[in-house]
Amino acid sequence: MKEKRNLIAVVDDESDILELIRIHLLRANYSVELFNRADDFIESLDNVKPILLILDIMLPDMNGFELCKALRNDQRTENLPIIMLTALNEEVDKILGLEIGADDYVTKPFSPRELVARVKSVLRRGKQEKLKSKNIT
């Protein structure tokens, strides 16, 4: 199993978007695994344990909404932070993404620096939640 610290997975079918995100996440000291298809990401879960997923919605093999929902129903990934990154910018799409389990929703075109800031924010909130739950028990 790849146990890279600070590993972020990115699922998007646009290679230029994947490369742009990879460059900016590496600069921010994250490890990055890139996937062009949802199925490839799902298959990798036996070997790769990301701390966060950046997920496109319009993928060639599976709708990102469907993948998000499936990940929330899988014990391995039910608590995996997910940021949707998509060209779908209608309010109904944003609400749906958040309601099915995304932690944040970013629309394309996007600022890579803002995306990295949102990654840090989502991860920071996750750490705070873990600390709160440890203090309760």
C-alpha positions as CSV (number, residue, x, y, z in Angstrom):
1,M,0.0,0.0,0.0
2,K,1.3,3.5,-0.9
3,E,1.5,5.2,2.5
4,K,2.7,8.6,1.3
5,R,2.2,11.3,3.8
6,N,0.0,14.1,2.6
7,L,-1.2,12.2,-0.5
8,I,-3.9,13.9,-2.5
9,A,-5.8,12.0,-5.2
10,V,-7.1,13.9,-8.2
11,V,-9.7,12.4,-10.6
12,D,-10.2,14.5,-13.8
13,D,-10.3,13.5,-17.5
14,E,-8.5,16.7,-18.7
15,S,-4.7,16.1,-18.7
16,D,-3.9,19.8,-18.6
17,I,-6.0,20.3,-15.5
18,L,-4.4,17.3,-13.8
19,E,-0.9,18.7,-14.6
20,L,-1.8,22.2,-13.3
21,I,-3.2,20.8,-10.1
22,R,-0.2,18.4,-9.7
23,I,2.3,21.3,-10.0
24,H,0.5,23.5,-7.4
25,L,0.0,20.7,-4.9
26,L,3.6,19.6,-5.2
27,R,4.7,23.2,-4.5
28,A,2.5,23.1,-1.4
29,N,4.4,19.9,-0.2
30,Y,1.7,17.4,-1.0
31,S,2.2,14.1,-2.7
32,V,-0.2,13.6,-5.7
33,E,-1.8,10.6,-7.5
34,L,-3.5,11.5,-10.7
35,F,-6.4,9.5,-12.3
36,N,-8.2,10.0,-15.6
37,R,-11.1,7.7,-14.8
38,A,-13.2,7.0,-11.7
39,D,-12.7,3.3,-12.1
40,D,-8.9,3.7,-11.9
41,F,-9.3,5.6,-8.7
42,I,-11.6,3.0,-7.2
43,E,-9.2,0.2,-8.1
44,S,-6.3,2.0,-6.5
45,L,-8.0,2.2,-3.1
46,D,-6.5,-1.2,-2.1
47,N,-3.0,0.3,-2.6
48,V,-3.4,4.1,-2.2
49,K,-4.7,5.9,0.9
50,P,-5.2,9.6,0.1
51,I,-5.9,12.3,2.7
52,L,-8.2,14.2,0.3
53,L,-9.8,13.7,-3.1
54,I,-10.2,16.4,-5.8
55,L,-13.0,15.1,-8.0
56,D,-14.4,16.2,-11.4
57,I,-18.0,15.5,-12.1
58,M,-18.1,14.9,-15.8
59,L,-15.9,11.8,-16.2
60,P,-15.9,9.4,-19.2
61,D,-16.7,6.3,-17.1
62,M,-18.7,7.4,-14.1
63,N,-20.5,10.6,-13.0
64,G,-18.5,12.3,-10.2
65,F,-21.7,12.6,-8.2
66,E,-22.1,8.8,-8.3
67,L,-18.5,8.3,-7.3
68,C,-18.9,10.7,-4.4
69,K,-22.0,8.9,-3.2
70,A,-20.2,5.5,-3.5
71,L,-17.2,6.7,-1.6
72,R,-19.5,7.9,1.3
73,N,-21.0,4.4,1.4
74,D,-17.6,2.6,1.5
75,Q,-15.9,2.1,5.0
76,R,-12.5,2.8,3.5
77,T,-13.5,6.2,2.2
78,E,-16.6,7.3,4.2
79,N,-14.5,10.1,5.9
80,L,-12.3,11.0,3.0
81,P,-12.5,14.8,2.4
82,I,-13.8,15.5,-1.1
83,I,-13.5,18.7,-3.1
84,M,-15.6,18.7,-6.3
85,L,-13.8,20.6,-9.1
86,T,-16.1,21.0,-12.1
87,A,-17.4,23.1,-15.0
88,L,-21.0,22.6,-13.7
89,N,-21.6,25.9,-12.0
90,E,-25.4,26.0,-11.6
91,E,-26.7,26.4,-8.0
92,V,-28.5,23.0,-8.2
93,D,-25.3,21.2,-9.1
94,K,-23.4,22.9,-6.2
95,I,-26.2,22.0,-3.7
96,L,-26.3,18.4,-5.0
97,G,-22.6,18.0,-4.7
98,L,-22.6,19.2,-1.1
99,E,-25.7,17.3,-0.2
100,I,-24.3,13.9,-1.4
101,G,-21.1,14.4,0.6
102,A,-18.6,16.8,-1.0
103,D,-16.8,19.0,1.6
104,D,-16.3,21.8,-0.9
105,Y,-17.3,22.7,-4.5
106,V,-15.0,24.7,-6.8
107,T,-16.1,25.6,-10.4
108,K,-13.9,25.8,-13.5
109,P,-12.2,28.0,-14.5
110,F,-10.5,28.1,-11.2
111,S,-7.4,29.6,-9.5
112,P,-4.9,26.9,-8.6
113,R,-3.7,29.0,-5.6
114,E,-7.3,29.2,-4.3
115,L,-7.7,25.5,-4.8
116,V,-4.6,24.8,-2.7
117,A,-6.0,27.2,0.0
118,R,-9.3,25.3,-0.1
119,V,-7.4,22.0,0.2
120,K,-5.6,23.3,3.3
121,S,-8.9,24.6,4.8
122,V,-10.7,21.3,4.3
123,L,-7.8,19.4,5.9
124,R,-7.6,21.8,8.8
125,R,-11.3,21.4,9.5
126,G,-10.8,17.6,9.4
127,K,-8.0,17.8,11.9
128,Q,-10.1,19.9,14.2
129,E,-13.0,17.4,14.0
130,K,-10.6,14.6,14.9
131,L,-9.3,16.5,17.9
132,K,-12.9,17.2,19.1
133,S,-13.9,13.6,18.8
134,K,-10.8,12.4,20.8
135,N,-11.6,14.9,23.6
136,I,-15.1,13.6,23.8
137,T,-14.1,9.9,24.3
